[in-house]
Amino acid sequence: METFIARQPIFDAQRKVYGYELFFRSGLENVFRHSDPSQATSKVMVDSFFLFNLKDLTGGKRAFINVPRDILLKEYMFFLPKEQVVVELLETVEPDPEVLQACQKLKQAGYLIAVDDFVYEEKYEPLLEFADLVKVDFLATPEPARKALFKKLFPLRVRLVAEKVETDQMLQEGIANGYSFFQGYFFSKPAIIVGKDIPGFKAHYFQLLKEIHRAEMDLKRLEEIIKKEVGLTYKLLRYINSAFFSLRSKITSVRQALVLLGERTIKNWISFVALASMGADKAEELLILTIVRARFCEMLAPYFNLSDRKEDSFLMGLFSLIDAFLDRPLSEILAEIPIDDPIKLALLGEPGRLREIYQYTLSYEKAAWGNLDKPIIPPGEETTPFSLYLEALKWGQAFYSETKGAP
């Protein structure tokens, strides 16, 4: 049985990742082909944790697991480590005596409990006694009601999680109203501020992006630029001498490193490091998401008959969130960087195979399984979209670890 998993980060007020909500399905068609839906849900959930390393999925953060009534009562959550999960009760779970007893057992055992899509009704008060977190849909709940919920629940010491936070304005409003955690895509959809300048330190790296993506890259000129930036030189030599390459002899010069990497890899690596530097004031997860997305796009390319365009697919994923790094419209930024037109057009919505890879990747990240009705893996192959995504996660986290930091 194939397992499909996606994750969505949950941030605290400082935009640090607190955990991830994991989404489980039995297939891309978004239905369970099983006579007992609860049994199918439990099998997918348990298999996922025993077949794959939970820490690889969440980077060691807590995993929020959606739990229906039957799974709760069957006590399957006790199979999972209490230090790594949050039991997220679906909005369909009614607070009857059996449910309350199951929640009491979980609390006594040390598990955290969250209530999803919460709308206050008096009948839910007994359930709130066991809740550590309450999730509120910010798109479906009017602002006065969001504020009122905090006042209502504050005496219970329940922490509120704002779901579907789409803008920085919604984030700031949630913080002002006492919410502790935030879930949504606000970090990848920044507000467009007309005429906003790029800060000086970001402008430097933006110029570097322009330089490396010229039609004919000047290796000597590039070497001079890198040598002038101590942090960039350090990162380049650290990367080339890392376990990624397992070289027999140590590389000690920028020129050696550039020659060994080759033009395409240089472009990809410097693009990533430039984004990392421009994102110094952003959430760390934004950078990790960017590199994982780039790797996933690259790995998908052969399955969209674009084996010869893997590098372009990587760059497409890498530049897909640059608007979040610079707080400027994507179209304006892409107009200034001389990357290949097919990459630009794909990011701006032009139909094509690169665009198909990009849309597939976005749908997978958001667990929008209904948009993934076209099988991409040939019959008979053991590879699955999830195995590709898990590999991209591991690769991205390792890549990030090898390249971050500077003296």
C-alpha positions as CSV (number, residue, x, y, z in Angstrom):
1,M,0.0,0.0,0.0
2,E,1.5,3.3,-1.1
3,T,1.9,6.0,1.6
4,F,1.5,9.7,0.8
5,I,2.6,12.3,3.3
6,A,2.9,16.0,3.2
7,R,3.8,18.4,6.0
8,Q,2.8,22.0,6.8
9,P,4.9,24.0,9.3
10,I,3.4,25.6,12.5
11,F,5.3,28.7,13.7
12,D,5.5,30.5,17.0
13,A,5.2,34.3,17.3
14,Q,8.9,34.7,16.5
15,R,8.4,32.7,13.3
16,K,10.4,29.7,14.6
17,V,9.0,26.3,13.7
18,Y,7.2,24.6,16.6
19,G,6.0,21.6,14.7
20,Y,4.5,20.2,11.5
21,E,1.0,18.9,10.7
22,L,1.4,15.7,8.8
23,F,-1.2,14.7,6.2
24,F,-1.8,11.0,5.4
25,R,-3.7,9.4,2.5
26,S,-3.8,6.1,0.8
27,G,-3.4,7.5,-2.6
28,L,-3.5,10.6,-4.8
29,E,-7.2,10.3,-5.4
30,N,-7.8,11.5,-1.8
31,V,-9.9,8.4,-0.8
32,F,-9.2,5.3,1.2
33,R,-10.0,2.1,-0.8
34,H,-10.8,0.0,2.2
35,S,-13.9,-1.5,3.6
36,D,-13.1,0.1,7.0
37,P,-12.0,3.8,6.7
38,S,-10.8,3.9,10.3
39,Q,-8.7,0.8,9.9
40,A,-7.2,2.2,6.7
41,T,-6.4,5.4,8.4
42,S,-4.7,3.7,11.3
43,K,-2.7,1.4,8.9
44,V,-1.4,4.4,6.9
45,M,-0.6,6.3,10.0
46,V,1.2,3.5,11.8
47,D,3.0,2.3,8.7
48,S,4.3,5.8,8.0
49,F,5.9,6.0,11.4
50,F,7.4,2.5,11.4
51,L,8.5,2.6,7.8
52,F,9.9,6.1,7.8
53,N,11.9,8.0,10.4
54,L,9.7,10.6,12.1
55,K,12.6,12.9,12.7
56,D,13.3,12.9,9.0
57,L,9.8,14.2,8.4
58,T,9.8,16.8,11.0
59,G,13.4,17.7,11.6
60,G,13.0,16.7,15.3
61,K,10.0,19.0,15.8
62,R,6.6,17.8,17.0
63,A,4.2,16.1,14.5
64,F,0.5,17.1,14.6
65,I,-1.5,14.0,13.7
66,N,-5.2,14.2,12.7
67,V,-7.2,11.7,14.8
68,P,-10.8,10.7,14.1
69,R,-13.0,9.3,16.9
70,D,-12.4,5.6,16.1
71,I,-8.6,5.9,16.1
72,L,-8.8,7.8,19.4
73,L,-10.9,5.1,21.1
74,K,-8.8,2.3,19.8
75,E,-5.8,4.0,21.5
76,Y,-3.6,3.6,18.5
77,M,-1.9,6.9,19.4
78,F,0.0,5.1,22.2
79,F,2.1,3.4,19.5
80,L,3.7,6.8,18.8
81,P,6.2,8.6,21.0
82,K,4.6,11.2,23.3
83,E,7.6,13.5,23.0
84,Q,7.3,13.8,19.2
85,V,3.6,14.0,18.5
86,V,0.5,16.2,19.2
87,V,-2.8,14.3,19.1
88,E,-5.0,16.6,16.9
89,L,-8.7,15.8,17.4
90,L,-10.7,16.4,14.2
91,E,-13.7,18.8,14.4
92,T,-16.0,15.8,13.9
93,V,-15.0,14.3,17.3
94,E,-17.9,14.9,19.7
95,P,-17.1,15.1,23.4
96,D,-19.1,12.1,24.6
97,P,-18.0,10.1,27.7
98,E,-15.9,7.6,25.7
99,V,-14.0,10.4,24.0
100,L,-13.4,12.3,27.3
101,Q,-12.1,9.1,28.9
102,A,-9.7,8.5,26.0
103,C,-8.4,12.0,26.2
104,Q,-7.9,11.7,30.0
105,K,-5.7,8.6,29.4
106,L,-3.6,10.4,26.8
107,K,-3.1,13.4,29.1
108,Q,-2.1,11.1,32.0
109,A,0.4,9.4,29.8
110,G,1.9,12.8,28.9
111,Y,0.6,13.4,25.3
112,L,-0.3,16.9,24.1
113,I,-3.8,17.3,22.7
114,A,-5.0,19.8,20.1
115,V,-8.6,20.5,19.0
116,D,-8.9,21.3,15.3
117,D,-11.1,23.9,13.6
118,F,-12.6,25.0,16.9
119,V,-15.9,26.9,17.1
120,Y,-17.0,27.6,20.7
121,E,-20.1,25.7,21.9
122,E,-20.9,24.9,25.6
123,K,-20.8,21.2,24.9
124,Y,-17.1,21.4,24.2
125,E,-16.1,22.7,27.6
126,P,-15.4,19.2,29.1
127,L,-13.1,18.5,26.1
128,L,-11.2,21.8,26.7
129,E,-10.1,20.6,30.1
130,F,-7.8,18.1,28.3
131,A,-6.8,20.4,25.5
132,D,-3.3,21.9,25.3
133,L,-3.9,23.6,22.0
134,V,-6.9,24.9,20.2
135,K,-6.8,25.6,16.4
136,V,-8.9,28.4,14.9
137,D,-9.5,28.8,11.2
138,F,-8.6,32.5,10.6
139,L,-10.3,32.5,7.2
140,A,-13.6,31.1,8.4
141,T,-13.7,32.9,11.8
142,P,-14.4,36.7,12.0
143,E,-11.8,38.9,13.8
144,P,-14.1,39.7,16.8
145,A,-14.7,36.0,17.3
146,R,-11.0,35.2,17.2
147,K,-10.3,37.8,19.9
148,A,-13.2,36.6,22.0
149,L,-11.9,33.0,21.9
150,F,-8.7,34.0,23.5
151,K,-10.5,35.8,26.3
152,K,-12.8,32.8,26.8
153,L,-10.0,30.2,26.9
154,F,-7.2,32.1,28.6
155,P,-8.3,31.0,32.1
156,L,-7.9,27.4,31.0
157,R,-4.3,27.9,30.0
158,V,-5.0,26.7,26.5
159,R,-2.7,27.9,23.7
160,L,-4.4,29.1,20.5
161,V,-3.2,28.1,17.1
162,A,-4.2,30.3,14.2
163,E,-4.8,28.3,11.0
164,K,-4.9,29.5,7.4
165,V,-2.9,32.6,8.1
166,E,-2.2,34.0,4.7
167,T,-0.6,37.4,5.3
168,D,1.7,39.1,7.7
169,Q,-1.2,41.3,8.7
170,M,-3.2,38.2,9.9
171,L,-0.1,37.1,11.7
172,Q,0.3,40.4,13.5
173,E,-3.4,40.5,14.4
174,G,-3.1,37.0,15.8
175,I,-0.1,38.0,18.0
176,A,-1.9,41.1,19.2
177,N,-5.0,38.9,20.1
178,G,-2.9,36.5,22.2
179,Y,-2.5,33.6,19.8
180,S,0.7,31.5,20.4
181,F,1.1,29.6,17.1
182,F,0.4,30.1,13.5
183,Q,-0.1,27.8,10.5
184,G,-0.5,28.8,6.9
185,Y,1.5,30.1,3.9
186,F,2.0,33.7,5.0
187,F,5.8,33.2,4.8
188,S,5.7,32.3,1.2
189,K,3.1,34.9,0.2
190,P,4.6,38.2,1.4
191,A,2.6,41.4,1.2
192,I,3.6,43.4,-1.9
193,I,5.0,46.8,-0.8
194,V,5.2,49.1,-3.8
195,G,8.5,50.9,-4.2
196,K,10.2,49.2,-1.3
197,D,14.0,49.2,-1.6
198,I,16.1,46.2,-1.1
199,P,18.3,46.6,2.0
200,G,22.0,47.0,1.3
201,F,23.2,43.6,2.4
202,K,20.4,42.0,0.3
203,A,21.3,44.2,-2.7
204,H,24.9,42.8,-2.6
205,Y,23.7,39.2,-3.0
206,F,21.1,40.2,-5.5
207,Q,23.8,41.6,-7.7
208,L,25.7,38.3,-7.3
209,L,22.6,36.5,-8.5
210,K,22.6,38.7,-11.6
211,E,26.3,38.0,-12.2
212,I,26.2,34.2,-12.1
213,H,23.1,34.0,-14.3
214,R,24.5,36.0,-17.3
215,A,24.5,34.2,-20.6
216,E,28.3,33.7,-20.4
217,M,29.6,33.3,-16.9
218,D,33.1,34.8,-16.3
219,L,34.9,32.4,-13.9
220,K,37.7,34.8,-13.2
221,R,35.2,37.6,-12.4
222,L,33.2,35.2,-10.2
223,E,36.3,34.2,-8.3
224,E,37.1,37.8,-7.6
225,I,33.6,38.4,-6.2
226,I,33.7,35.4,-4.0
227,K,37.1,36.2,-2.6
228,K,35.9,39.7,-1.5
229,E,33.2,38.0,0.6
230,V,34.8,36.2,3.5
231,G,31.6,34.4,4.5
232,L,31.0,33.2,0.9
233,T,34.6,31.9,0.6
234,Y,34.3,30.0,3.8
235,K,31.0,28.4,2.8
236,L,32.3,27.4,-0.6
237,L,35.4,25.7,0.8
238,R,33.4,24.1,3.5
239,Y,30.9,22.8,1.0
240,I,33.4,21.4,-1.5
241,N,35.3,19.6,1.3
242,S,32.1,18.2,2.9
243,A,30.8,14.7,2.9
244,F,28.8,15.6,-0.2
245,F,31.9,15.1,-2.3
246,S,34.2,12.8,-0.2
247,L,37.3,14.1,-2.0
248,R,40.6,12.4,-1.3
249,S,42.5,15.6,-1.0
250,K,41.4,18.9,0.5
251,I,40.5,21.8,-1.8
252,T,42.0,25.0,-0.5
253,S,41.4,27.6,-3.2
254,V,38.3,29.2,-4.7
255,R,39.5,28.6,-8.2
256,Q,39.9,24.9,-7.6
257,A,36.4,24.7,-6.1
258,L,34.8,26.5,-9.0
259,V,36.5,24.3,-11.6
260,L,35.6,21.2,-9.8
261,L,31.9,22.1,-9.3
262,G,31.3,23.1,-12.9
263,E,29.1,25.9,-14.2
264,R,25.7,24.5,-13.5
265,T,26.5,23.4,-9.9
266,I,28.1,26.8,-9.3
267,K,25.0,28.6,-10.3
268,N,22.8,26.4,-8.2
269,W,25.0,26.5,-5.1
270,I,25.6,30.3,-5.2
271,S,22.0,30.9,-5.9
272,F,21.1,29.0,-2.7
273,V,23.8,30.7,-0.6
274,A,22.7,34.1,-1.9
275,L,19.1,33.3,-0.9
276,A,20.3,32.1,2.5
277,S,22.1,35.4,3.1
278,M,19.1,37.5,1.8
279,G,16.9,35.5,4.1
280,A,18.9,36.2,7.3
281,D,15.9,38.1,8.7
282,K,13.4,35.4,7.7
283,A,12.2,32.2,9.3
284,E,14.7,29.4,8.9
285,E,12.0,27.1,7.6
286,L,11.6,29.4,4.5
287,L,15.1,28.5,3.4
288,I,14.8,24.8,4.1
289,L,11.5,24.7,2.2
290,T,13.2,26.4,-0.7
291,I,16.0,24.0,-1.0
292,V,13.7,20.9,-0.4
293,R,11.4,22.3,-3.1
294,A,14.3,22.8,-5.5
295,R,15.5,19.3,-5.0
296,F,12.0,17.8,-5.3
297,C,11.5,19.6,-8.6
298,E,14.8,18.3,-9.8
299,M,14.0,14.7,-8.9
300,L,10.5,15.0,-10.6
301,A,12.0,16.2,-13.9
302,P,12.6,12.7,-15.4
303,Y,9.0,11.7,-14.6
304,F,7.8,14.6,-16.7
305,N,10.0,13.7,-19.6
306,L,12.5,16.4,-18.7
307,S,15.6,14.4,-17.8
308,D,17.7,17.0,-19.7
309,R,16.2,19.9,-17.7
310,K,16.9,18.8,-14.2
311,E,19.1,21.8,-13.5
312,D,16.4,24.1,-14.8
313,S,13.9,22.4,-12.5
314,F,16.2,22.9,-9.5
315,L,16.6,26.6,-10.3
316,M,12.8,26.9,-10.8
317,G,12.2,25.6,-7.3
318,L,15.0,27.6,-5.8
319,F,13.7,30.9,-7.2
320,S,10.0,30.2,-6.5
321,L,10.1,31.8,-3.1
322,I,12.5,34.7,-3.8
323,D,9.7,37.2,-3.4
324,A,9.4,36.1,0.2
325,F,13.2,36.8,0.7
326,L,13.1,40.2,-0.9
327,D,9.5,41.3,-0.1
328,R,9.0,42.4,-3.7
329,P,6.7,41.0,-6.5
330,L,8.0,37.9,-8.1
331,S,7.5,39.3,-11.6
332,E,9.7,42.4,-10.9
333,I,12.5,40.3,-9.4
334,L,12.6,37.8,-12.3
335,A,12.7,40.6,-14.8
336,E,16.0,41.7,-13.3
337,I,17.7,38.3,-13.1
338,P,18.9,36.8,-16.4
339,I,17.8,33.2,-15.8
340,D,16.5,31.2,-18.7
341,D,13.0,32.3,-20.0
342,P,11.4,28.8,-19.6
343,I,12.1,29.0,-15.8
344,K,10.7,32.5,-15.6
345,L,7.6,31.7,-17.6
346,A,6.9,28.6,-15.5
347,L,7.1,30.6,-12.3
348,L,4.8,33.2,-13.7
349,G,2.1,30.8,-14.7
350,E,2.9,30.0,-18.4
351,P,1.6,26.4,-19.3
352,G,4.4,23.9,-20.0
353,R,6.2,20.9,-18.6
354,L,8.3,22.9,-16.2
355,R,5.1,24.5,-15.0
356,E,3.5,21.1,-14.5
357,I,6.5,20.1,-12.2
358,Y,6.0,23.3,-10.3
359,Q,2.3,22.8,-9.8
360,Y,2.8,19.2,-8.8
361,T,5.3,20.2,-6.2
362,L,3.1,22.9,-4.7
363,S,0.1,20.5,-4.6
364,Y,2.2,17.9,-2.8
365,E,3.5,20.4,-0.2
366,K,0.0,21.4,0.6
367,A,-1.4,17.8,0.6
368,A,-3.8,18.9,-2.2
369,W,-4.1,15.3,-3.3
370,G,-7.1,16.0,-5.5
371,N,-4.8,18.0,-7.8
372,L,-2.5,15.0,-8.3
373,D,-4.8,12.6,-10.1
374,K,-2.2,11.9,-12.9
375,P,0.1,9.1,-12.0
376,I,3.7,10.1,-12.7
377,I,5.6,6.9,-11.7
378,P,5.6,4.1,-14.3
379,P,3.9,0.9,-13.2
380,G,6.2,-1.6,-11.6
381,E,8.7,0.9,-10.2
382,E,9.2,0.8,-6.4
383,T,9.7,4.6,-6.3
384,T,6.7,6.6,-5.0
385,P,6.1,10.4,-4.9
386,F,6.5,10.2,-1.1
387,S,9.9,8.3,-1.3
388,L,11.1,11.1,-3.6
389,Y,9.9,13.8,-1.3
390,L,11.4,12.1,1.7
391,E,14.7,11.9,-0.1
392,A,14.4,15.6,-1.0
393,L,13.8,16.4,2.7
394,K,16.9,14.5,3.8
395,W,19.0,16.0,1.1
396,G,17.8,19.5,1.7
397,Q,18.4,19.3,5.4
398,A,21.9,17.9,4.9
399,F,22.7,20.5,2.2
400,Y,21.5,23.3,4.5
401,S,23.6,22.0,7.4
402,E,26.7,21.8,5.2
403,T,26.3,25.3,3.8
404,K,24.9,27.4,6.6
405,G,27.0,29.5,8.9
406,A,30.0,31.7,8.4
407,P,32.8,33.0,10.7
